[in-house]
Amino acid sequence: MERIAPREDRRKEPRVLVRKHGKLFCEHFSSMIDCEIGNESESGMHILLNLASAEPLPSQVCLLDRNTGQLVDAHVIWHEGSKAGVHFTGQRTDVDRLPGADIRRLSIIAARRQ
């Protein structure tokens, strides 16, 4: 993985350039947006959203890293067009460790959006 050059910004950890598929869940899993994770650190990610419109994102979201199968709660720090930056507000959780009802809900949402 390629390290991103340090910049004069407020990041506390270096970001690592990645190209991974993800899903952004909004409104307590009532809506979902496909996304690509562009870079990540221990505390956040830069994501590219597959949006048809430039609707604002809610401040609190849940992000699924489809490559690792991990889900994490996050706060949207910035959002501009199809790009956004999120800061993790919870611990990453393996989807297979979620209660059965949560896994079923995620499966239904994912199937409905394909």
Long-range contacts (C-beta under 8 A, 24 or more apart in sequence): 4-39, 11-41, 11-44, 12-41, 12-43, 13-41, 13-42, 13-43, 14-41, 15-39, 15-40, 15-41, 15-46, 16-40, 16-41, 20-65, 20-66, 20-67, 20-68, 21-66, 21-67, 22-47, 22-63, 22-64, 22-65, 22-66, 23-63, 23-64, 23-66, 23-110, 24-49, 24-57, 24-61, 24-62, 24-63, 24-64, 25-61, 25-62, 25-63, 25-64, 25-106, 25-109, 26-57, 26-58, 26-61, 27-58, 29-62, 29-105, 29-106, 29-109, 32-109, 32-110, 32-113, 34-113, 35-63, 37-65, 43-87, 43-88, 44-74, 44-77, 44-85, 44-86, 44-87, 44-88, 45-74, 45-85, 45-86, 46-83, 46-84, 46-85, 47-83, 47-84, 47-85, 47-86, 48-82, 48-83, 49-82, 49-83, 49-84, 50-82, 51-82, 54-81, 54-82, 57-84, 60-89, 61-86, 64-95, 64-106, 65-92, 68-92, 69-94, 69-95, 69-96, 70-94, 70-95, 71-95, 71-98
